[in-house]
């Protein structure tokens, strides 16, 4: 549950910062296009940060699985080599 809270907070902060930068750079822009762009930037940033943090966890799990498989294969080949 802790990874979910951390990921959510990081995504929120990054998305808000990107929207603030957008507002600062294009302060005079108003209307439907500006609102759609603002919302799109928020969603894309939120998604990118969440996916990146999630993939970090997946990568760690895959690395552990590969190490376990390697150890199991080595143990099996040692046993079959002695027979």
Secondary structure, 3 states (H helix, E strand, C coil): CHHHHHHHHHHHHHHHHHHHHHHHHCCCCCCHHHHHHHHHHHHHHHHHHHHHHHHHHHHHHHHHHHHHHHHHHHHHHHHHHHC
